[in-house]
Amino acid sequence: MSKLKTPTPPSLDRHSRLSSVIEIPNLQHITRHIDEAAAIQIENCVGFVQVPVGIAGPLRINGADTAGEYHAPLATCEPTLVASCSRGCKAFNACGGLQFEVLNEAMSRAPMFLFASPGHAIAFTRAIPSFRCDFARWAESTSRYVRLQELDASIIGSSVHLYCSYFCGSAAGQNMVSKATQYACERLRASKYVERFGIKDFIIEGQLASDKKPSWGNVQRPRGVEVLAWGIITNNACERILGCSAEHLYHTQMALKDGGIRNGQFGCNINTANIVAALFVSTGQDAGSIAEASWSHLTSEYDYETKALKMSLYFPSLPVGTVGGGTRYPSQRECLNMLGCAEPAGKRKLAGKIAAFALALDASTSAAIANDTFTKSHMRLARGEIYGIRAPKL
C-alpha cells in the first residue's frame, strides 16, 4: 500500500472535507503525472488514466461558418473505430463531403414545487405568466450569458414540475442553469407567491429535465444542441470505397431499421454512440451526458435513377460546450482546436462535426455489414487474427 497526499478542495466545509492522505494500492501508471493534479477540479485526484486517441478523417464539412476538411480526435479503446470512421469520411469526400445545420439549442433544469393540495398546484400553474418576467430576471442575474427561453409546468398530484429551458452561450450549461434556477426558485419562495399559492418547498430537479438520462423528453425538445447532418454517396464511390453498391447499402440500412423497430430500439442508427463517446472524452465534455446524447435518427433515401444514396443523421440533444468544465484542460483544448472548435463560438460547430463524423461511421459500419466484412475487420484489427488464425505477437 502507498499513501498519496491530495489537496483538500477549498469549497468543502469542515464537515465534508476529504482526507488529505489516502491509502491505496501501488499505482505506477495512474500517478505518473501526479504533479499536474493540483490544477484538476475533482476531489481526491491521484493522477490520470490514459485513453488512446486515434485521428479519423479528413472529412470535408460544410456548415454555418464552417467549410473545410477536418480530423476527429477519437478517444477510444476500440479497434476498427478510427479506421471505419475514416473510410466513411473517404466515401463522403468523394461525393462532395457532408453538410450540417444547427436547428436549435437549449439547456434545461426542472425544479419541483410542493403544495398543500392539487388545487394550490393548479392555481400556481395558471399564475405562471404573471411571474414569468420576474423569474427570468432573477435567473438571468446569475450570469452574463444565461437567458430563459421556456417556462412550462406539469402538475403531478400536489406538486408542480417547472421545466426551465435556457440559452447558455458557448457553455454546455448544466451548472449555469442549476445556479440560475436555484436562485430564481429561492427568490420565488421568498416572494408574495408563497402565501398566495401555499408553496411549501421546492427541490432543484424533479427528473423532468432528464439530466444524464435518455428520454423521449430530450427527443421532443433539445437539451443541448439540436443538429442535422447529411450527404450523398454515389454508386461509384460506394462500390470503390465501401465495397458494395449504393442500392445494397440502402437495403441493408433499411433492414437494420426494421430489426431495431422489432426490438423496440431507442433511436435509429448503426453505432453513433461510438463517435459521441470518443469525441466527448477527447474534447472535455461531460461523459455522463453521453446517455442523453445517445438518441439519433438515421434516414436513408435511395434514388433509383441516379443510383445515389442520400443519408442524414439527426441529433435532438447534444449537450456540448467549448468553454467551462473539461474543455479548459490542455489536451482537450488541442482536440477542440483540431476540430476547428477551440474558440468560444465553436459550440455549434462542435455539435455539427460530431454529427458529421457519426454519419460517416454509420455509412462505413453498415457497409461492412452489407459486404460481410464486419466480423473479419474486428478479428483482424481487434485481435490480430487473419482468416481466423491469430497473428504472432511482436
N, C-alpha and C positions, 0 to 999 in steps of 0.2 A: 504494500500500500504506500501511496505517496500523498503528501499534503500540499495542496495548492492554495496560495493566497489569492483571493479575488476581491476586487474593490466593492465596497458597500454602496449600493445606489443611494444617492442623497435624497431621492424622492420618497424613500420608505421611512415611516416613523419608527420610533424605538420599539414598538410592539411587534412590528412585522419585518424588522431588519433580518437579512440573511446572514448566516455565519460567514466571516471573512476567511475562514480556513476550512477546506473541505478535504476529507479523506476519501480518495478514490483509487482504483487500481492504476498501475503504471500505464501512462498514456504517452507513447512516443510520437505518433503522427499528429494527433489532435492538438498537442501542446507545442508543436514546432514553432509556431508564430505567436506564442503567448504574450510577447512584448507588444503586440498590436491590439490586444484585447481591451485595453483601457479606453479605446475610442468607440467600443461597441456598446450599444444601448440595449443589452439584455442582461438579466440577472445571472450572477454566478458564471460569467463567461470564462471558460477554461481553455478556449482555443477554437479551432476551425476544422470542419470536415470538408475535405476536398471533393468536389464534384467535377468529373471530366467535362470539358467544354469542347464541342466539335463545331466547325464552321460549315453551315449549309448555304447553298447558293452558288453563284449570284442569282437573284431574281429581279427581273425588270418590273417595277411597280409604279403605277400612276395613281395619284390621289390628290386631295386638296393640298397644295403647296408641296407636293411630293412627285418627283419624276426622276427616275434613275435606276441603277442596279444596286441592290443591297444584299448583304450577307447576314445570316442569322446565327448568333452565338447560342447554340443549344446545349444547355447544361443537363446532361443525361448520363445514365449508366447503361443505357440500352443500345447495343449494336444494331445496325441496319437503319436506325432513325435518321442519322445525318445523310447517309448515302441515299436513302429513299426520298427524303425531302429534296435533296439536290437534284435527283433525277426528275422529280415533278417540276422543279424550277426550270430545268433544261427544256422540258416539253412545252411549258407555257411561254418561255422566252422565244422559242422557235416560231411562236404564233402571235408575237406582239406583247407578251407579258400579261400582268394582271392589273386590274383596277380595284379601287375600294372607295367607298363613300361612308362617312360617319353620319348616321341618321339622328342620333340623339345622345345625350349623356346626363347622368344624374347619380346621386348617392343618397341613400335613404337611412333613416332611423325611425323606429315606430314605438314610441313610448305608450304605456298603458295607464289610463286614469281609472281609479276605483271610486265608485259612488255608492250611496246608501241603497239605491234601488234602480231597476231598469228605467223607471220614469225619469229620474235625475240624469241618467246617461243619455236618454233621448233628448232631453232639454238642452244638455250641454252640446250635443252634436248639432242640433238645429241652430245654436248660437255661434258656431264656429266662424261664419262670415263676419260677425260683429267684432271679433277679437283677432282676426287673421292678421291685420296690419300690425297690431301690437306684437303678436307672436313673431312675425317676420323681423320686425325692428329689433327685438330682443336677441333673436338668434343671430342676425347679421352683425350685431355689435361685437361679436366674439372674434371676428376675422375680417380681414380686408377682402377676402375672396368668396366666402360662402354667401350664397343667395338662395332664399327659399323659393322653390318652384311650384310645389304642390302640397296641399294640406287636406288629407282625406281621412274620414273616420269610418270605423267599423264597430258596431255595437255587439258586444258579447256578454249577455247577462247584465250584470250591474257595472260593467266596465266598458270603456271606450278605448280602442286601439287607434291612435292617431298617427297615420302614415305621413311622415315628413320627408319630402324629396328636395334635394338641394343641388345647385351647381357649385362646384368646388375648384374652379380654375385648373391648374396643372397637377394638383394632387389627386390621388385616388379618393381621399377624403373621409375614410372611415372614422378617424379620430376627430377630424374637423367637424363632422356632423354630430358626433357624440357630444362634443363640447357645446356646440351651438344649441342642440336640442335640450341638453341638461339645463343650461342657463335659462332658456325660454320657458321650460316647464317650471322651474323654480320661481321665476317671476310670475307666471300664471297662477301658481299655487299661493303666492303671497298677495295676489290681487283681489279685487272685489268679487271675482268669479267663484272664489272658494265658498262664500256664504250663499251666493246666488244659485249655484248648482250642487252644492254639497260635495265638493271634491274632498275625498278622504285621504287619498295618497296617490302616488304615481311611481312606476318603475321605468327606467330608461329604455328598455326594449322588451316588447311583448311578443316577439317572434314573427311579426308581420313583415319585417324587412328582410328576412331570410339571410342574415349575415353569416357567411361561410357555410351555407347550406343550399343545395339545389332546390328549386321550387318553381311551380308554374307562375307564381307571382313575379319572379325575376325574368320570366319569358314574356309576360304580358306588359311589363313596364321595366325600363332599364335600371339596373343597379350597377353602374359603371358606364362604359361606352357601348352604344348600340351601333353595329357596323356591318356592312355587306361588302364582300369581295367577289369578283367574278372574272372569268376569262374564257377563251376558246382554245380547243386543241383540234387541229386539223387531222384528218385521217392519215396523211403522210407523216406528220410528226408523231402521231400515236403509234404507228407501226414501226417507225425507225427508232424511236427513243423508248417507248413504253412496251414494245413487243407484242402489241395486239391491235386490232382495228378499232377505230373510234366507236363503231356500232357494237362490237363485242364488249368494249369497256362500258358503254351505256347500259347494255342489258345486264351486265354484272352488277353495276351500281343499283339498278332497279331491283334486282333480285335481293341484294343486301338490304335495301329499304324494306322490301316485303317481309324478310325474315325479322327485321327489327320491329316491325309493327306486330307481327305474331308474338314476339317475345315481350311486348309491352315496353320496348326500349325508350328511355328518356332522352328525346332528341333524335336526330337523324344524321349520322356522319360515319366515317370509316374509323378514324382514330385521331381526331383533332386534339384530344386531351394531351397527347404526347407533345405537341408543339406548345400548347398553352402552358403546361407544366415546365417544359425546358426553358421557355423564354421568361416565364415568371421568375424562376430561380436565378437565371443569369442576369436579369435586369433589376433585381431587387424588389420585385413585387411581393405582396403578402401571399405566401404559399398556401395558406388556409383558404384563400379566396378562389383557388382553383376549383373548389367544389361548386361555387355559384357560377363560375365562368364555363363550366363543362358543357352546358347545353348549346348546341349549334345545329343548324339545319342545312344540309347539303341538298342542292337541287341540280338535277341533270336534265338537259334538253338536247335531243339529237335531231339534226337537220338531215333528212334523208336525201335532199337534193345536193347539198354541198358536202355531205358526209363529215360534217364538223360537229364536235360535241361542245356545248356550252355548259360550263359548271359555275355555280355560285354557292357561296357559303355565308350564312347569316349568323351573327352572334348578337343576341339581345342584351347581354350583360357581361362586359369585360371590365372588371374593376381594376384599372391600371392608372398609374401616375408617373410623372417624370421628376417630381420633387417630393421630398419627405421620405420617411421610412428607410428601407434598404437601398433606395436609389442614390443615396448620398455617399455610399462606400466606393472606394477607388475602382475595384474590379467591376462593379455593377455600372459605374459611370462609363467605363471603357466599352462595355457591351451596349449600353444605350447609344454611345457615340458611333459604334459600328453600324447600328441600325439607322443612324441619322436622326436620333430622337433625344439627344442629350440636352438640348436647350429646353427651357421650361415649357415652351409652346409645343413640345413634341408629344404630348399626351395622346392626341387624336391620331397622330402618325403612328405611334406605337401600337395602338389598337388595330389600326388598318393593316399594319405589317404583320401582326400576329395572325390576323385572319387570312392574309395572303399566303403566308408560309404554311398555315394549316391546310389551306386549299391545295397547295402544291403537294403536300404529303398525302392528302386523301386521293389525289389523282394517281400518284405513284403506287400507293398501297393497294388500291382497288385494281390497278393494272397487274400487280404481282399476283393477286388472287385470280384475275381473269386468265393470265397466261401460265398459271400453275408454277410460278417460281417463288411463291411466298415462303413455303417451308424450306425450300432449298437455300434461299437467301439467308434465312435465320440460322440454318445449320452451318452455313459457310462462314458468315460474319460473326455470329454469336458464339459458335462452338468450335470453329476452326475445322469443320468437317467438310470433306469433298466427296459428294455422292455417297454419303453415309459412312465414309471412312475418316476417322479422326486424324487430322493433320498432326505431325510430330511437334512437340514443344521445342521452341528455340532456346 
